């Protein structure tokens, strides 16, 4: 059948999902409804804010926007039935109950930001960079009862460059993901998919669990390359961070957004700070030193190492852990 006759329900919340929604609408696909998160208080003033997907849906003139608190709520289920969906598309949304993902006659597919079966989980982009991968991509797969384990429809690959951060890679994957979503819709409508079952075992696979604050602490005893990958994989958000010590006592903390590695022998005590007092702010690690380029001390703005050192003249008296 003609893909543009499919009644599509689009489900997503953050910015990552927006280009795909916009592409579907702009290219004439029949998006009959959008499901997204409820409006929430956010920011310092706790002003109620809507999701990026809701904003895009309103601007696109999509009449039906559903924002259920509970996905099994009968009113939401009935509202979904009223849409008579042929196909569901999920991008960066909650885990759906079967009554929802099985409702469309062609099923529901998800766009995931990794080359499945690798990096199943909530933070695939972060973990790919942290682990030093040189390639990743996006995958569309049919939803089933298990998280990120449905049969694969299609994939697109992208290189991870040495200067990529989770922020730059996010933008790359968001762009190619849009193309894969449209391609997958066309293939489903044409009956031209041969879904590839994923291995159900997680052995020999890299996981991508959600990242919490305590997961973001830099371990200065690791190799410089591992530390740089760690910083890149958390920049700009949630950001790698470290504790600041003086005379053995913790005196603060700092987030690190960018750095480079200089290999050397006998770089000094792990975590010790080395500086020329002007532009160089380096930290000793297992096999050299990590030279910090952008940093944010607790309670201060993000700045270059040079700008920090203008007011941090005694940096060498501190250490990081």
Backbone bond lengths (Angstrom), bond angles and torsions (degrees), N, CA, C in turn:
res aa  C-N    CA-C-N  psi(-1)  N-CA   C-N-CA  omega(-1)  CA-C   N-CA-C  phi
1 X - - - 1.457 - - 1.533 109.82 -
2 X 1.313 115.23 164.34 1.464 120.51 178.09 1.523 109.49 -69.55
3 X 1.334 116.39 123.64 1.467 120.71 -176.61 1.521 111.97 -58.60
4 X 1.325 117.21 -28.09 1.468 119.93 -176.49 1.523 112.79 -80.31
5 X 1.330 115.48 -2.54 1.459 119.65 173.77 1.523 112.04 -95.15
6 X 1.324 116.98 -9.91 1.463 120.33 178.57 1.527 110.57 -65.12
7 X 1.308 115.72 135.88 1.463 120.42 174.79 1.535 107.39 -86.93
8 X 1.317 115.93 107.14 1.464 122.06 -172.35 1.520 110.38 -103.09
9 X 1.335 115.86 132.68 1.462 121.42 169.05 1.516 107.17 -108.98
10 X 1.333 116.47 123.57 1.459 123.43 -175.79 1.523 109.32 -103.80
11 X 1.341 116.77 129.30 1.466 121.37 -177.29 1.528 110.43 -124.44
12 X 1.330 116.95 121.04 1.451 121.08 179.84 1.517 110.25 -175.49
13 X 1.326 115.64 171.40 1.463 119.57 -178.27 1.532 113.85 -132.69
14 X 1.352 120.69 -54.75 1.460 119.70 -170.24 1.525 113.64 -86.61
15 X 1.319 113.92 -179.92 1.463 122.76 -179.21 1.529 112.18 -54.74
16 X 1.358 116.97 -34.28 1.461 120.38 -176.91 1.527 111.49 -56.57
17 X 1.317 117.80 -29.97 1.463 121.75 -177.71 1.525 113.18 -85.39
18 X 1.307 117.84 -17.72 1.465 121.48 -170.73 1.529 113.68 -63.65
19 X 1.357 120.42 -48.85 1.471 118.35 -178.62 1.526 113.78 -57.72
20 X 1.332 117.17 -35.01 1.465 119.40 178.60 1.520 111.14 -66.77
21 X 1.330 116.82 -42.81 1.461 120.12 177.17 1.526 110.26 -61.51
22 X 1.311 116.98 -46.32 1.464 120.74 -179.24 1.521 111.20 -62.27
23 X 1.337 117.01 -39.62 1.469 120.45 -179.32 1.523 111.09 -65.26
24 X 1.324 116.99 -41.01 1.461 120.30 178.83 1.524 110.67 -61.77
25 X 1.325 116.68 -46.31 1.462 120.63 -179.30 1.529 111.02 -66.16
26 X 1.339 116.12 -46.23 1.469 120.50 -176.88 1.523 112.35 -63.18
27 X 1.328 116.58 -29.47 1.460 120.58 -177.80 1.530 113.14 -95.34
28 X 1.318 115.98 10.04 1.445 119.83 170.79 1.511 117.02 86.29
29 X 1.328 117.33 13.84 1.459 119.53 176.35 1.531 109.02 -76.17
30 X 1.321 115.81 150.78 1.462 121.83 -170.14 1.534 110.99 -91.28
31 X 1.324 116.49 82.17 1.462 121.71 177.64 1.523 107.48 -84.19
32 X 1.323 115.59 103.41 1.472 120.01 -173.79 1.519 112.90 -87.84
33 X 1.335 116.80 -14.24 1.453 119.38 179.27 1.510 111.67 -166.08
34 X 1.315 115.16 155.52 1.469 122.55 177.73 1.523 108.21 -126.89
35 X 1.332 115.52 136.64 1.461 122.10 175.71 1.520 107.37 -115.99
36 X 1.313 116.78 128.15 1.464 120.42 -177.86 1.527 109.74 -148.33
37 X 1.320 116.06 177.53 1.466 120.66 -177.20 1.525 111.28 -71.36
38 X 1.320 116.99 151.56 1.471 120.07 174.17 1.525 111.26 -61.73
39 X 1.315 116.36 154.53 1.460 120.47 174.73 1.529 108.65 -61.55
40 X 1.351 115.44 140.86 1.458 120.40 -177.06 1.532 110.93 -132.51
41 X 1.349 117.55 150.17 1.467 119.86 170.93 1.531 109.05 -66.85
42 X 1.312 116.60 138.30 1.466 120.61 -178.96 1.513 109.56 -151.70
43 X 1.330 115.19 160.60 1.455 120.63 178.88 1.517 112.83 80.51
44 X 1.315 115.36 176.46 1.463 120.07 -176.53 1.526 112.51 -63.69
45 X 1.330 116.79 -33.42 1.452 119.82 -179.62 1.505 113.57 -88.82
46 X 1.356 115.82 1.57 1.469 121.70 -178.74 1.528 111.52 51.14
47 X 1.330 115.56 39.35 1.452 120.89 176.53 1.526 109.11 -74.36
48 X 1.320 116.98 137.80 1.462 120.78 -179.07 1.522 109.92 -64.07
49 X 1.331 115.86 128.39 1.458 121.08 -179.04 1.517 110.03 -126.78
50 X 1.313 116.01 144.97 1.456 121.28 176.23 1.516 110.11 -95.28
51 X 1.312 116.61 159.75 1.467 120.95 -178.94 1.524 110.61 -69.57
52 X 1.318 115.70 159.44 1.464 121.16 177.82 1.526 110.78 -60.30
53 X 1.328 116.48 -37.08 1.469 120.38 179.60 1.530 111.15 -67.77
54 X 1.327 117.39 -39.75 1.466 118.97 177.84 1.524 110.65 -62.48
55 X 1.319 116.69 -43.52 1.464 120.24 178.59 1.521 110.69 -58.71
56 X 1.332 116.70 -45.96 1.466 120.83 179.98 1.527 111.33 -64.44
57 X 1.325 116.41 -38.67 1.464 120.23 -179.75 1.531 110.97 -65.73
58 X 1.326 116.29 -42.85 1.473 119.60 178.02 1.518 110.61 -61.63
59 X 1.348 115.97 -45.42 1.460 120.39 -178.18 1.523 111.69 -65.10
60 X 1.335 116.34 -27.90 1.465 120.71 179.19 1.525 112.34 -83.72
61 X 1.333 117.01 -6.37 1.452 120.96 178.25 1.512 114.56 78.76
62 X 1.328 116.94 22.13 1.465 120.42 177.65 1.521 108.30 -73.49
63 X 1.326 115.74 122.66 1.462 120.30 -170.43 1.522 113.48 -73.05
64 X 1.333 117.22 -37.36 1.466 120.17 -174.70 1.518 110.81 -104.62
65 X 1.328 116.29 112.08 1.462 122.91 176.12 1.526 107.17 -123.20
66 X 1.318 116.18 114.69 1.462 121.81 -177.82 1.523 109.68 -103.93
67 X 1.348 116.64 136.70 1.458 122.16 -178.32 1.526 110.37 -132.45
68 X 1.317 116.97 68.21 1.462 119.70 -175.58 1.521 113.23 -73.27
69 X 1.319 116.61 141.13 1.463 120.65 170.80 1.532 109.52 -75.22
70 X 1.331 115.45 -39.97 1.459 121.00 -179.61 1.519 108.89 -124.13
71 X 1.334 115.21 128.94 1.457 120.21 -173.82 1.523 113.52 -77.10
72 X 1.333 116.94 -10.82 1.458 119.88 176.15 1.534 111.93 -101.10
73 X 1.325 116.05 3.14 1.456 119.90 179.59 1.527 109.91 -59.99
74 X 1.318 116.82 132.88 1.466 120.37 -173.68 1.523 112.33 -61.65
75 X 1.334 116.72 -35.80 1.466 119.09 179.55 1.530 110.87 -63.75
76 X 1.332 116.37 -38.61 1.465 119.64 177.95 1.529 110.80 -68.67
77 X 1.331 116.69 -43.61 1.468 120.64 179.33 1.524 110.18 -59.09
78 X 1.325 117.51 -42.81 1.459 121.32 179.40 1.529 111.11 -66.53
79 X 1.328 116.26 -38.15 1.469 119.94 178.22 1.527 110.23 -64.07
80 X 1.327 116.57 -37.96 1.460 120.08 175.78 1.528 111.20 -64.87
81 X 1.315 117.05 -42.92 1.468 120.38 179.16 1.534 110.81 -61.22
82 X 1.332 115.42 -38.48 1.463 119.75 -179.78 1.527 112.30 -62.47
83 X 1.338 116.47 -25.92 1.470 120.64 179.12 1.529 112.67 -76.25
84 X 1.324 117.40 -14.41 1.467 123.82 -179.39 1.533 111.53 46.86
85 X 1.332 116.80 58.33 1.463 119.50 -174.55 1.530 113.63 -70.99
86 X 1.313 115.30 139.58 1.468 121.52 170.93 1.525 110.64 -90.92
87 X 1.337 115.97 -30.94 1.467 120.83 -174.40 1.522 109.66 -148.76
88 X 1.324 116.03 136.42 1.457 121.43 172.97 1.523 109.89 -107.75
89 X 1.326 115.98 141.97 1.465 121.81 176.48 1.522 107.65 -127.64
90 X 1.333 116.22 127.19 1.460 122.04 -178.14 1.522 109.75 -120.13
91 X 1.323 116.30 129.01 1.465 121.55 175.68 1.524 108.18 -138.32
92 X 1.330 116.56 114.17 1.467 121.82 176.49 1.525 111.40 54.38
93 X 1.329 115.27 59.84 1.457 121.42 179.27 1.518 108.48 -131.77
94 X 1.304 116.19 -175.54 1.462 120.88 -179.54 1.527 111.32 -76.92
95 X 1.332 115.02 165.62 1.456 119.92 174.36 1.528 108.83 -67.37
96 X 1.322 116.73 127.12 1.451 121.40 -176.42 1.523 112.15 -91.07
97 X 1.337 117.15 143.52 1.465 119.43 171.51 1.528 109.65 -73.47
98 X 1.320 115.95 157.15 1.464 120.23 -177.44 1.527 112.32 -58.28
99 X 1.315 117.47 -35.43 1.454 119.77 -177.94 1.529 111.97 -59.43
100 X 1.338 116.39 -23.86 1.466 120.96 178.72 1.524 111.15 -93.19
101 X 1.349 117.89 -51.55 1.466 117.94 -174.89 1.522 113.26 -69.92
102 X 1.336 117.34 -23.52 1.466 120.01 179.66 1.528 112.76 -90.31
103 X 1.308 117.70 -4.09 1.460 121.02 -175.40 1.527 113.88 -67.93
104 X 1.327 121.23 -47.23 1.467 120.41 -179.86 1.532 111.15 -63.38
105 X 1.308 116.98 143.18 1.465 119.29 -174.42 1.521 112.97 -67.68
106 X 1.345 118.24 -25.09 1.462 120.63 174.78 1.534 112.00 -99.35
107 X 1.315 116.41 9.87 1.453 120.77 178.17 1.517 112.66 83.66
108 X 1.322 115.14 -167.48 1.471 122.90 -178.99 1.506 108.74 -131.65
109 X 1.338 116.35 132.97 1.467 117.97 175.64 1.517 110.65 -117.29
110 X 1.322 113.51 154.62 1.461 122.57 -178.14 1.525 109.95 -116.40
111 X 1.326 116.90 143.32 1.466 121.88 170.80 1.520 107.48 -99.37
112 X 1.336 116.30 120.35 1.466 121.57 -178.85 1.520 109.37 -117.03
113 X 1.335 116.43 139.71 1.467 121.47 -173.63 1.526 113.01 -88.07
114 X 1.324 116.57 53.61 1.462 121.64 171.52 1.516 108.19 -159.86
115 X 1.315 115.39 173.10 1.460 120.76 173.99 1.519 107.44 -92.28
116 X 1.315 115.64 84.70 1.457 119.55 179.44 1.530 110.24 -56.48
117 X 1.355 116.76 145.74 1.465 127.84 14.62 1.534 115.54 -84.19
118 X 1.336 118.63 0.15 1.456 119.88 178.14 1.524 110.78 -71.77
119 X 1.318 115.16 145.51 1.458 123.99 174.08 1.528 113.14 60.36
120 X 1.323 114.38 50.58 1.457 119.40 168.20 1.528 108.09 -72.92
121 X 1.316 117.13 137.19 1.454 119.57 178.10 1.509 112.64 135.80
122 X 1.337 115.25 -172.37 1.464 121.81 -170.18 1.519 114.88 -82.27
123 X 1.346 118.35 -18.63 1.469 120.03 -173.76 1.527 111.93 -131.34
124 X 1.321 118.78 56.87 1.470 120.67 -175.08 1.522 113.92 -66.64
125 X 1.320 117.95 -33.68 1.466 119.74 -178.10 1.525 109.84 -69.81
126 X 1.324 116.37 -45.35 1.470 120.18 178.55 1.522 111.58 -57.18
127 X 1.328 116.00 -50.92 1.462 119.67 -172.74 1.528 112.83 -69.10
128 X 1.319 117.54 -31.03 1.463 119.47 176.87 1.529 110.93 -62.50
129 X 1.335 116.63 -41.09 1.471 120.64 178.91 1.523 110.38 -73.02
130 X 1.323 117.58 -45.24 1.464 121.64 180.00 1.521 110.91 -56.51
131 X 1.325 116.70 -38.76 1.464 121.03 -177.61 1.526 113.59 -83.22
132 X 1.314 117.18 2.86 1.456 120.08 175.09 1.516 114.82 75.70
133 X 1.326 117.62 24.52 1.460 120.01 178.06 1.531 110.31 -65.50
134 X 1.317 115.62 150.70 1.466 120.65 176.84 1.524 111.75 -106.42
135 X 1.324 116.47 -4.01 1.457 120.85 179.30 1.526 109.80 -149.39
136 X 1.317 115.88 143.19 1.459 121.48 171.88 1.515 106.97 -147.24
137 X 1.325 117.80 -157.25 1.448 119.57 -179.53 1.502 111.51 170.79
138 X 1.322 115.47 -161.44 1.457 122.04 178.32 1.525 108.89 -129.10
139 X 1.320 114.93 152.98 1.462 121.69 -177.99 1.517 109.60 -135.89
140 X 1.327 117.32 137.20 1.455 120.96 167.11 1.530 107.45 -105.33
141 X 1.333 115.84 136.27 1.454 120.01 -179.43 1.524 110.27 -147.01
142 X 1.302 115.62 153.55 1.463 121.63 179.93 1.519 110.20 -78.45
143 X 1.308 116.95 132.77 1.460 120.41 -179.48 1.526 111.14 -69.90
144 X 1.329 114.60 142.20 1.461 121.25 171.28 1.527 108.05 -139.01
145 X 1.316 117.25 -157.85 1.461 120.26 -173.76 1.530 113.86 -75.96
146 X 1.326 118.62 -14.88 1.454 120.91 -175.37 1.525 110.95 -112.36
147 X 1.316 116.58 146.16 1.460 121.33 -175.20 1.524 111.11 -68.75
148 X 1.336 116.54 122.33 1.469 124.30 174.31 1.526 113.65 61.90
149 X 1.338 117.55 24.84 1.464 119.32 -177.48 1.527 113.39 -118.75
150 X 1.321 117.61 12.59 1.459 120.31 -179.75 1.517 112.68 -73.88
151 X 1.335 115.78 166.97 1.463 121.52 -178.21 1.531 110.88 -64.97
152 X 1.333 115.67 135.55 1.466 122.23 -175.02 1.529 111.01 -79.11
153 X 1.349 115.11 132.07 1.466 121.55 175.36 1.523 110.22 -91.82
154 X 1.349 116.44 -49.52 1.462 119.73 -177.36 1.514 111.76 -160.24
155 X 1.329 115.19 163.39 1.465 121.49 178.44 1.523 110.06 -143.35
156 X 1.326 115.53 152.17 1.465 123.13 169.77 1.514 107.99 -133.84
157 X 1.324 116.72 141.24 1.458 122.49 -174.39 1.525 111.59 -107.00
158 X 1.325 115.55 153.18 1.458 121.24 176.02 1.530 108.40 -146.50
159 X 1.321 116.34 143.36 1.465 121.17 178.33 1.527 110.21 -78.02
160 X 1.327 115.80 146.24 1.458 121.74 171.94 1.519 106.77 -102.01
161 X 1.305 117.18 112.57 1.464 122.09 -177.85 1.536 110.10 -82.15
162 X 1.331 115.80 161.15 1.466 120.44 -177.68 1.525 112.58 -60.73
163 X 1.328 116.56 -27.62 1.470 119.11 -178.41 1.527 112.86 -98.33
164 X 1.308 117.68 5.87 1.466 120.13 177.32 1.520 110.73 -70.62
165 X 1.315 115.59 141.88 1.467 123.09 169.55 1.524 107.04 -114.79
166 X 1.321 116.55 175.60 1.458 117.44 175.92 1.525 110.13 -61.42
167 X 1.333 117.42 -29.43 1.458 120.94 179.16 1.519 112.78 -67.36
168 X 1.326 118.40 -47.65 1.464 120.76 -179.56 1.521 111.44 -70.74
169 X 1.339 116.39 -36.05 1.465 119.64 179.42 1.526 110.75 -69.49
170 X 1.311 116.75 -36.70 1.473 122.25 175.19 1.524 109.58 -53.94
171 X 1.335 116.85 -46.67 1.466 120.63 -178.72 1.528 111.19 -65.15
172 X 1.330 117.58 -40.84 1.471 120.88 178.45 1.527 111.15 -61.48
173 X 1.331 115.93 -46.96 1.464 120.16 -176.85 1.524 111.43 -70.17
174 X 1.326 116.75 -34.19 1.461 120.75 176.86 1.526 109.91 -61.48
175 X 1.337 116.47 -39.01 1.466 121.02 -178.81 1.517 112.06 -70.66
176 X 1.338 117.11 -50.95 1.468 117.89 -178.22 1.528 111.17 -71.85
177 X 1.334 116.60 -25.59 1.449 120.07 176.72 1.519 111.93 -62.10
178 X 1.325 116.58 -35.48 1.459 121.46 177.98 1.523 110.41 -59.95
179 X 1.325 116.83 -45.31 1.466 121.30 179.43 1.517 111.21 -63.61
180 X 1.343 116.11 -40.23 1.463 119.43 -178.53 1.527 111.47 -68.65
181 X 1.314 117.61 -36.32 1.468 120.59 177.75 1.528 110.26 -61.24
182 X 1.322 117.05 -49.42 1.467 120.92 -179.61 1.523 110.45 -62.48
183 X 1.321 116.62 -43.34 1.465 120.90 178.69 1.527 110.96 -60.65
184 X 1.316 116.69 -41.26 1.466 120.87 -178.94 1.527 111.54 -66.40
185 X 1.331 117.34 -39.18 1.465 120.96 177.02 1.523 110.06 -60.50
186 X 1.328 115.77 -45.23 1.466 120.06 -179.68 1.528 111.66 -61.81
187 X 1.324 116.25 -43.44 1.461 120.07 -179.14 1.530 111.99 -65.45
188 X 1.312 116.35 -40.62 1.467 120.26 179.03 1.524 110.40 -63.41
189 X 1.327 116.40 -44.93 1.466 120.28 -179.88 1.524 111.70 -62.79
190 X 1.325 116.45 -35.20 1.467 121.24 -178.77 1.518 112.74 -83.33
191 X 1.328 117.40 -3.89 1.463 120.43 -175.62 1.509 111.91 66.92
192 X 1.337 115.20 29.49 1.464 120.97 -172.13 1.527 112.26 -108.26
193 X 1.330 117.25 36.18 1.464 118.84 177.68 1.524 109.82 -116.41
194 X 1.302 114.16 143.40 1.462 122.34 173.29 1.522 106.65 -126.44
195 X 1.327 116.44 81.47 1.470 120.36 -173.77 1.521 112.00 -55.37
196 X 1.331 115.74 136.25 1.464 122.72 -179.45 1.520 108.63 -101.13
197 X 1.309 116.58 118.62 1.458 120.66 179.71 1.524 110.64 -67.21
198 X 1.327 116.37 137.13 1.456 121.51 176.80 1.525 110.77 -84.02
199 X 1.331 117.22 151.95 1.470 118.88 170.84 1.518 109.04 -63.54
200 X 1.294 117.59 134.87 1.457 121.13 -176.51 1.524 112.62 -83.92
201 X 1.323 116.73 -19.12 1.461 120.45 178.06 1.521 109.99 -80.17
202 X 1.335 115.94 143.57 1.459 120.61 178.25 1.529 112.46 -94.15
203 X 1.322 118.01 1.81 1.464 120.30 179.63 1.525 109.40 -65.41
204 X 1.330 115.74 140.40 1.469 123.55 -179.42 1.534 113.49 67.48
205 X 1.327 116.50 14.88 1.453 120.12 177.44 1.517 110.17 -113.61
206 X 1.335 116.34 146.99 1.463 121.10 175.82 1.529 109.11 -85.77
207 X 1.324 118.67 124.91 1.466 120.76 176.45 1.527 110.53 -82.69
208 X 1.329 116.03 166.20 1.473 120.97 178.11 1.520 109.46 -137.55
209 X 1.341 117.37 64.34 1.472 119.86 -177.22 1.529 112.13 -68.65
210 X 1.311 114.97 161.73 1.460 121.31 175.81 1.523 109.47 -57.35
211 X 1.331 116.47 144.49 1.466 122.17 -176.99 1.517 110.10 -104.03
212 X 1.324 115.47 128.43 1.462 122.17 178.37 1.526 110.05 -109.75
213 X 1.316 116.81 170.09 1.469 121.19 -175.44 1.526 111.83 -56.09
214 X 1.317 117.36 -43.86 1.462 119.56 -177.49 1.520 112.71 -67.81
215 X 1.324 117.48 -17.45 1.463 121.03 176.61 1.526 111.56 -77.94
216 X 1.326 117.25 -10.96 1.467 121.64 -171.92 1.529 113.73 -99.19
217 X 1.336 117.18 6.56 1.466 120.26 -178.45 1.538 109.75 -77.64
218 X 1.307 116.87 129.03 1.465 121.97 179.27 1.523 110.04 -70.66
219 X 1.317 116.50 132.78 1.463 122.75 173.30 1.518 107.95 -100.87
220 X 1.335 116.85 100.89 1.458 121.35 -173.89 1.526 113.01 -72.30
221 X 1.338 117.31 -7.85 1.468 119.50 177.66 1.523 112.21 -81.80
222 X 1.337 117.06 -6.09 1.459 120.59 179.33 1.526 110.84 -81.62
223 X 1.321 115.27 173.10 1.467 120.05 177.60 1.519 109.88 -67.65
224 X 1.324 115.71 155.75 1.456 120.30 -179.78 1.512 112.84 -60.65
225 X 1.332 117.03 -40.17 1.461 120.31 -179.93 1.523 110.80 -63.18
226 X 1.327 116.92 -41.96 1.470 119.74 178.59 1.522 111.28 -64.18
227 X 1.321 116.65 -38.49 1.469 119.76 -179.96 1.527 110.59 -67.61
228 X 1.324 117.24 -42.07 1.466 120.44 178.72 1.522 110.49 -62.19
229 X 1.338 117.19 -44.10 1.462 120.18 177.78 1.535 111.22 -61.19
230 X 1.322 115.49 -38.01 1.464 121.08 178.92 1.528 110.25 -63.07
231 X 1.315 116.87 -45.73 1.468 121.36 179.46 1.527 110.20 -63.77
232 X 1.329 117.21 -45.47 1.473 121.83 179.21 1.523 111.35 -61.43
233 X 1.333 115.77 -39.51 1.455 120.37 -176.35 1.513 114.28 -73.43
234 X 1.326 117.03 -6.82 1.467 121.35 179.12 1.526 112.73 -121.97
235 X 1.321 116.94 6.14 1.468 121.31 -177.16 1.532 110.72 -105.38
236 X 1.315 117.83 130.12 1.468 128.64 9.53 1.529 114.50 -90.75
237 X 1.326 116.77 -10.67 1.465 118.41 -176.63 1.513 109.48 -140.92
238 X 1.328 118.10 137.45 1.472 129.62 6.09 1.531 114.15 -81.79
239 X 1.329 117.60 -8.13 1.469 125.72 177.00 1.523 113.04 85.84
240 X 1.328 114.48 131.21 1.461 121.12 173.13 1.527 108.54 -67.81
241 X 1.330 116.28 146.67 1.463 118.41 179.75 1.524 110.54 -142.56
242 X 1.314 114.88 164.54 1.449 121.06 -177.04 1.521 109.81 -146.55
243 X 1.315 115.65 154.46 1.470 120.66 176.27 1.520 109.74 -89.47
244 X 1.317 115.67 146.11 1.459 122.90 -178.34 1.526 109.13 -108.87
245 X 1.334 116.08 129.22 1.470 121.79 -177.19 1.526 110.62 -123.00
246 X 1.348 114.43 148.66 1.459 121.60 171.63 1.521 107.93 -143.04
247 X 1.325 115.24 127.89 1.469 121.34 -178.62 1.527 111.69 54.44
248 X 1.346 115.44 36.68 1.460 121.15 176.14 1.511 115.54 82.33
249 X 1.330 117.78 -3.46 1.463 121.20 -178.39 1.530 110.31 -109.51
250 X 1.326 116.07 140.37 1.459 120.32 177.77 1.524 109.27 -72.52
251 X 1.332 116.46 127.44 1.460 120.52 -175.63 1.527 113.19 -123.41
252 X 1.323 117.72 0.51 1.461 119.54 179.90 1.513 112.06 165.66
253 X 1.313 115.17 -166.95 1.458 120.86 179.69 1.523 108.78 -151.19
254 X 1.320 115.58 167.51 1.458 120.21 179.81 1.521 110.05 -152.78
255 X 1.330 116.03 145.13 1.459 122.08 171.73 1.524 108.86 -95.13
256 X 1.331 115.67 143.21 1.463 120.75 179.98 1.521 108.62 -119.67
257 X 1.331 116.51 125.53 1.461 121.46 -174.53 1.521 114.01 -105.15
258 X 1.311 117.56 -29.63 1.463 119.53 177.17 1.519 109.57 -154.53
259 X 1.331 114.72 150.85 1.466 121.42 -177.57 1.519 108.25 -166.00
260 X 1.317 116.91 167.71 1.457 120.87 171.14 1.522 109.11 -135.92
261 X 1.319 115.46 164.67 1.461 121.57 -172.73 1.515 111.07 -109.79
262 X 1.319 115.28 135.85 1.468 121.82 173.78 1.526 108.48 -120.88
263 X 1.350 117.56 106.15 1.470 119.59 -179.99 1.519 110.74 -69.01
264 X 1.312 116.29 140.94 1.461 120.99 176.30 1.519 109.12 -168.73
265 X 1.312 115.11 159.08 1.452 120.39 174.71 1.524 109.42 -90.89
266 X 1.325 115.16 149.02 1.464 121.18 175.72 1.527 112.39 54.10
267 X 1.334 114.78 53.74 1.462 119.42 -179.94 1.517 112.56 -75.76
268 X 1.332 116.26 -9.17 1.460 119.69 179.78 1.513 111.88 116.61
269 X 1.307 115.84 -177.63 1.455 121.64 179.85 1.533 109.84 -63.89
270 X 1.331 115.48 135.14 1.466 120.31 -179.95 1.526 110.51 -51.71
271 X 1.328 116.59 127.27 1.460 122.03 178.24 1.516 114.40 88.22
272 X 1.330 117.85 -6.09 1.471 119.61 178.95 1.527 110.30 -72.07
273 X 1.321 115.82 147.34 1.465 121.63 -177.29 1.525 109.76 -99.00
274 X 1.329 114.96 135.48 1.468 121.53 177.70 1.523 107.64 -125.32
275 X 1.305 116.28 130.94 1.463 120.38 -176.26 1.515 111.15 -149.02
276 X 1.340 115.41 153.55 1.468 120.83 172.76 1.521 110.35 -95.45
277 X 1.359 115.72 5.22 1.456 120.52 177.95 1.515 114.09 78.71
278 X 1.345 116.26 3.15 1.457 118.75 -175.82 1.531 112.44 -130.05
279 X 1.335 116.47 -64.11 1.464 119.79 -174.32 1.521 114.07 -127.05
280 X 1.326 117.38 -17.54 1.460 120.61 -175.78 1.522 110.83 -102.31
281 X 1.342 115.11 123.77 1.462 122.29 175.86 1.527 106.10 -129.88
282 X 1.321 116.33 101.28 1.457 121.54 -173.17 1.524 110.67 -119.91
283 X 1.341 115.87 149.92 1.458 122.40 -178.89 1.526 108.92 -125.86
284 X 1.323 116.26 130.37 1.458 120.55 -179.56 1.521 111.12 -70.62
285 X 1.337 115.13 137.45 1.463 120.93 176.49 1.531 108.10 -131.55
286 X 1.314 118.02 -165.09 1.462 120.97 -171.34 1.522 113.75 -64.31
287 X 1.317 117.77 -34.13 1.465 119.76 -172.81 1.526 113.07 -133.66
288 X 1.321 116.27 26.89 1.452 119.88 179.27 1.505 110.57 156.37
289 X 1.309 115.53 -141.90 1.456 118.21 178.90 1.529 110.81 -139.66
290 X 1.316 114.91 145.72 1.455 122.93 176.26 1.517 107.80 -97.38
291 X 1.322 116.43 119.43 1.460 121.88 -178.06 1.526 108.30 -95.81
292 X 1.321 115.44 112.82 1.464 121.40 -175.68 1.526 110.09 -77.39
293 X 1.327 115.67 133.79 1.464 121.73 179.72 1.525 112.24 -106.42
294 X 1.335 117.06 -44.04 1.465 121.12 178.03 1.523 109.11 -129.96
295 X 1.327 115.89 135.37 1.459 121.17 -173.42 1.522 109.40 -146.88
296 X 1.312 116.13 156.76 1.468 121.01 175.09 1.516 109.32 -138.55
297 X 1.316 116.24 107.76 1.447 120.57 176.26 1.518 109.16 -70.09
298 X 1.330 117.13 148.56 1.460 121.25 -178.77 1.526 110.37 -53.76
299 X 1.320 116.61 128.80 1.455 121.82 178.66 1.510 114.64 82.28
300 X 1.343 117.89 0.13 1.461 122.09 -178.89 1.527 109.95 -116.33
301 X 1.317 116.00 173.74 1.456 120.73 177.56 1.525 110.73 -83.24
302 X 1.303 116.17 162.08 1.466 121.87 174.28 1.522 108.92 -69.93
303 X 1.350 117.42 135.80 1.461 120.41 -177.13 1.519 111.23 -152.55
304 X 1.324 115.52 167.64 1.460 120.38 175.32 1.526 109.14 -74.37
305 X 1.328 115.35 161.02 1.466 119.68 176.26 1.529 110.24 -59.58
306 X 1.316 116.58 -38.56 1.474 120.83 179.59 1.528 110.22 -59.39
307 X 1.334 117.32 -47.87 1.461 120.25 -179.06 1.524 111.61 -64.67
308 X 1.333 116.22 -37.77 1.462 119.47 178.00 1.523 110.90 -61.75
309 X 1.326 115.59 -44.62 1.461 119.91 -174.85 1.527 112.89 -68.46
310 X 1.329 117.27 -17.56 1.463 119.13 176.25 1.525 111.28 -61.82
311 X 1.350 115.84 -29.76 1.457 119.14 -179.85 1.518 113.56 -119.67
312 X 1.321 116.97 12.73 1.468 121.79 -176.20 1.532 107.87 -130.85
313 X 1.316 114.58 61.94 1.462 121.24 -170.18 1.524 113.65 -67.94
314 X 1.315 117.12 -25.64 1.464 119.99 -176.32 1.522 111.90 -102.08
315 X 1.344 117.32 33.51 1.463 121.40 -175.38 1.526 113.16 -57.15
316 X 1.331 116.93 -34.51 1.474 120.15 -176.92 1.530 112.17 -66.90
317 X 1.321 117.53 -13.22 1.464 119.91 179.09 1.529 111.98 -83.47
318 X 1.319 116.00 -1.89 1.465 121.86 -178.22 1.525 109.71 -109.37
319 X 1.326 115.30 167.83 1.459 121.74 173.17 1.524 108.97 -142.91
320 X 1.324 115.31 163.14 1.466 120.75 -177.53 1.536 109.49 -118.27
321 X 1.331 115.46 143.53 1.478 120.40 177.10 1.520 109.59 -140.18
